[in-house]
């Protein structure tokens, strides 16, 4: 069952010759209870897209349906009530600096006229949920970036939302803190059943917790699918830019020109192996070398953990002997290991 449906969504800023189309006929569905990633480079339209989901931005045309309600048809009180079903956290935390952690979490409950005693208990429980029990009286200035984001998450959960929107929620955090926040989001999704939408420009964030991903480029959805499938077999240029390394990234420590020259001077064919989560525990390359009786050069290797399994890409330079190279490719096919010819 779809929790979020976007139908032919378009958002245009301005009019006439100065009009800018931030979203162009975007359609997608996000299932109830999943963690869905939306990834794109700066200016692709991803932040506009997430703000259209809760109608912080009004679409120019198209429909937004959340939990069975058509958000684009709601006004006034009905829209405010529907928005309580959608929590949101931001890159900059957006906490009230003159309020304590408890008071920040309690704030949306105050706006909903929840009795103070009930609101206090709810806020304390949420701070415990995000790992901040005992820090209720701390002000934002007294908290680390990770703690501030935990307060923001607790505040977003105050109204018992069915959906949690995360707009670059980890971009301002260091890698260790990012990991802890992503694990917290996964736990919230698992225990509370909240549908989580992660907006980011970092593929590692999507790989860490998302089950499906949509890649947005030039204001439209360029590609969408299971995270591991998009990582292993990106179909569009937009996906390849986010998933695969550039030519200069294949040879670490080389400049772009040096890397290009090195690749161009390779006498043997370059191939890219894609590991699908079932073969990474085997010494595949070593087995291939032993079976085929010839060495290869590893030009680039990258593996990542997606939903607890290892996926990866490895670029190999095969021997210049065409017969030996063909023997190696045949061995890979026999082992069920997919590969593609790398453009040199």
Secondary structure by P-SEA (a helix, b strand, c coil): cccbbbcbbbbbccccccccccccccccccccccbbbbbbcccccaaaaaaaacccccccbbbbbccccccccccaaaaaaaaaabbbbcccccccccccaaaaaaaaaaaacccaaaaaaaaaaaaaaaccccccccccccccaaaaaaaaaaaaacccccbbbbccccccccaaaaaaaaaaaaaaaaacbbbbbbbcccaaaaaacccbbbbbccccccccccaaaaaaccccaaaaaacccccccccccccaaaaaaaaaaccbbbbbbbbcccccccaaaaaaaaaacccccccbbbbbbccccccbbbbbbccccaaaaaaaaaaaaaacbbbbbbcc
